[in-house]
Every structure is written in C-alpha cells, then in structure tokens.
C-alpha cells in the first residue's frame, strides 16, 4: 500500500496537476471580444481624467429610478468592486440621468460609509449621451424607460466590450452583460471573466519584459 502511494505521488499527481493547469491556461487565454469599439465616456464629461481607454472598466446604467437600481448598485459594489478596486487599471462607471443627481447623493454617501469609492465614477449626463454610449456596446438589450439596464458590462483597455460566446445559460451562447440582480452571476461569471483579463495583462507584460531583455 505504501508503495502505491509513493508511485501515486510521483506519477499520477503531477499528471493530474498538469491537466488542471493546461485547462486553466486555455481558459485564461480566451475571453472573447464582442464589440470592437465603444464610445469613450470622456466624449461627454468635463472631467479630463474620466476615460475608458487604458483602464479595465465595469460600466452600469442605473437610470432615474433609485428604487429600481439601488439593489443592483450594492450587489455590484459588494461582489465585484470591493474585490478589484485596489488592482491596477480597475475602475467602475455608473451612467445616470442629470435630473437624478440629488436623489443619488444620499445613496452614494451610504455606499461610501463602508466602501472606499475612489474608483467609483458617477457620471450625470443627458439621456441622449446615455443612450448613445449604451448603443455603442452593440448588445441585444435595451435600456428601459428610466435609462436603466439590469446588466453591468466589461470594457477593456482598448475600448472593446468583452464577454462570452459559449455561456451555457444564454440563448446563442453570447454573454454581453452580467445581471446585477444575480449575486451568483456576478460572483461566478463576472469575477471569473475579470480574472481572465488580468491574467492576459500579466502574460502580455511578461512577454514585453522578455522582448526588452532580448534586445
């Protein structure tokens, strides 16, 4: 029996680990681009530091009905933002109608009590700008009459919408956005997919370092 366990640890365990690692590398080397170019938020903000470019951005459209959006906002904050806000390049943007600014002030203050919101950006603008930005994502979804979407979206460093093409829970397999009402979706899908992008960024940085050493 002892001999069996010695052989198992020497041969079988390394093989299992290699198979697991290989599958992980395959997973982390692929996160589809669903839309090539989206509008940059800087096109309609006065803040020169607000931009999707060269950042990893999660975008949500909260609309004017605070009762409809509050649970989504807090789910996204607790499940995703708190995990990544200290990582390089990470930021979150919430698009909101201008007329809702005073209503959201109290909610944002409530959020800041238990969250460092330095990488949360709340952009108030007109309905045309919100609709234009949303349309540039080129998804099969629509904003409702309050300019709210139940989904959050991942925009990469090059202004591309990222998601899945083989999602088992989505008709046709394409996952354009992540349902903020579902903690399990945010936890099991969105977090995994953000990890994929960070893995890709890490591998890209390693390649650049190797190239510099070779020059």
C-alpha positions in Angstrom: 0.0 0.0 0.0 2.8 2.3 0.9 4.5 1.6 -2.5 1.2 2.5 -4.3 1.0 5.9 -2.6 4.7 6.6 -3.4 4.0 5.8 -7.1 0.8 7.8 -7.0 2.5 10.9 -5.6 5.4 10.6 -8.1 3.5 10.0 -11.3 -0.3 10.4 -11.0 -0.5 13.6 -9.0 1.9 15.5 -11.4 -0.2 14.3 -14.3 -3.4 15.5 -12.7 -1.9 18.8 -11.9 -0.6 19.2 -15.5 -4.0 18.5 -16.9 -5.6 21.0 -14.5 -3.0 23.7 -15.3 -3.5 23.1 -19.0 -7.2 23.6 -18.8 -6.7 26.8 -16.7 -4.2 28.2 -19.3 -6.7 27.5 -22.1 -9.5 29.2 -20.1 -7.4 32.2 -19.1 -6.1 32.8 -22.6 -9.5 33.3 -24.1 -12.1 35.9 -23.3 -14.0 37.0 -26.5 -14.3 40.5 -27.8 -18.0 41.0 -28.6 -17.8 44.7 -29.8 -14.7 46.2 -31.2 -15.1 49.9 -30.4 -17.4 51.6 -27.9 -17.7 55.3 -27.3 -15.3 56.6 -24.6 -17.1 58.3 -21.7 -14.7 61.2 -21.9 -16.6 62.3 -25.0 -19.3 63.8 -22.8 -17.8 64.5 -19.5 -16.0 67.7 -18.3 -13.6 65.7 -16.2 -10.5 65.1 -18.2 -9.5 62.1 -16.1 -12.6 60.2 -17.0 -11.9 57.7 -19.7 -12.3 54.0 -20.6 -9.0 54.0 -22.5 -6.1 52.3 -20.8 -8.3 51.1 -18.0 -10.3 48.0 -17.2 -13.8 49.3 -16.7 -17.1 47.9 -15.4 -19.9 50.1 -16.7 -23.5 50.1 -15.4 -26.6 52.2 -16.4 -28.6 52.9 -13.2 -31.3 55.1 -14.6 -33.5 57.6 -12.8 -35.5 55.2 -10.5 -33.3 54.8 -7.4 -35.6 52.1 -6.0 -35.1 50.0 -9.1 -31.3 50.5 -9.2 -30.2 50.5 -5.6 -30.0 46.7 -5.1 -28.1 46.4 -8.3 -25.6 49.0 -7.3 -25.0 47.5 -3.9 -24.7 43.9 -5.4 -22.1 45.1 -7.9 -20.2 47.0 -5.2 -20.1 44.2 -2.7 -19.4 41.4 -5.1 -17.1 42.9 -7.7 -15.9 46.4 -6.9 -14.6 45.5 -3.4 -12.6 42.6 -4.9 -10.8 44.7 -7.6 -10.8 48.4 -6.7 -7.2 48.2 -5.4 -5.9 46.5 -8.6 -4.1 48.5 -11.3 -6.3 49.9 -14.1 -9.6 48.9 -12.4 -12.5 51.4 -12.3 -16.3 51.4 -12.3 -18.6 53.9 -14.0 -22.3 54.4 -13.4 -24.2 56.4 -16.0 -27.0 58.4 -14.6 -29.5 61.0 -15.9 -28.7 64.6 -14.9 -32.0 65.1 -13.1 -31.3 62.2 -10.7 -28.2 63.7 -9.1 -29.8 64.9 -5.9 -31.6 61.6 -5.4 -28.4 59.5 -5.8 -26.4 61.8 -3.5 -27.7 60.0 -0.3 -27.2 56.5 -1.8 -23.6 57.3 -2.8 -23.0 58.7 0.8 -24.4 55.5 2.2 -22.1 53.5 -0.1 -19.0 55.4 1.0 -19.6 54.6 4.7 -18.4 51.0 4.2 -16.5 51.3 0.8 -13.6 53.3 -0.4 -15.2 54.7 -3.5 -12.1 56.3 -5.1 -12.5 54.2 -8.2 -16.3 54.5 -8.5 -17.2 57.2 -11.0 -20.8 58.5 -11.2 -21.4 60.4 -14.4 -24.5 62.5 -14.8 -25.4 63.4 -18.3 -28.4 63.8 -20.6 -30.5 60.9 -21.9 -29.0 61.3 -25.5 -25.5 60.7 -24.2 -26.5 57.7 -22.1 -28.4 56.1 -24.9 -25.6 56.8 -27.4 -23.0 55.2 -25.1 -25.2 52.2 -24.5 -25.9 51.7 -28.2 -22.2 51.7 -28.9 -21.9 48.5 -26.9 -24.0 46.8 -29.7 -25.8 44.4 -27.5 -29.2 42.8 -28.0 -30.5 44.6 -24.9 -32.3 47.9 -24.5 -32.4 50.5 -21.7 -35.8 50.8 -20.1 -37.9 54.0 -19.9 -35.8 55.1 -16.9 -32.5 54.5 -18.7 -31.7 51.5 -16.5 -30.1 48.2 -17.6 -30.0 45.2 -15.2 -26.6 44.3 -16.7 -23.1 45.5 -16.0 -20.6 45.5 -18.8 -16.8 44.9 -19.1 -14.8 47.4 -21.3 -11.1 46.6 -21.8 -8.1 48.8 -22.2 -8.8 49.3 -25.9 -12.4 50.3 -25.7 -13.7 46.8 -26.5 -16.7 45.1 -25.0 -15.7 41.7 -23.5 -17.9 38.8 -22.6 -18.6 35.1 -23.5 -19.5 33.3 -26.7 -20.1 29.9 -25.0 -22.2 30.8 -22.0 -24.3 27.8 -21.1 -27.2 29.9 -19.6 -27.6 32.3 -22.5 -29.5 31.7 -25.7 -27.0 31.6 -28.5 -24.1 31.4 -26.0 -23.2 35.1 -26.1 -23.0 36.8 -22.8 -22.8 40.6 -23.4 -23.5 41.7 -19.8 -23.7 40.4 -16.3 -27.0 40.6 -14.4 -26.5 42.8 -11.3 -29.6 41.4 -9.7 -27.9 38.0 -9.5 -25.1 37.7 -7.0 -24.3 34.3 -8.3 -23.8 35.7 -11.9 -21.5 38.5 -10.6 -19.6 36.1 -8.4 -19.3 33.1 -10.7 -19.1 34.7 -14.1 -18.2 38.4 -13.9 -15.4 37.9 -11.4 -14.0 34.9 -13.4 -14.0 37.0 -16.6 -12.3 39.9 -15.0 -9.7 37.5 -13.7 -9.2 36.3 -17.3 -8.4 39.8 -18.4 -5.9 40.4 -15.6 -4.3 37.1 -16.5 -4.0 38.3 -20.1 -2.5 41.6 -19.0 0.0 39.8 -16.8 1.1 37.5 -19.6 1.4 40.4 -22.0 3.6 42.3 -19.5 5.8 39.2 -19.2 6.2 39.0 -22.9 7.2 42.6 -23.2 9.8 42.2 -20.5 11.3 39.2 -22.3 11.5 41.2 -25.5 13.3 44.0 -23.8 15.8 41.6 -22.4 16.4 40.1 -25.8 17.1 43.4 -27.4 
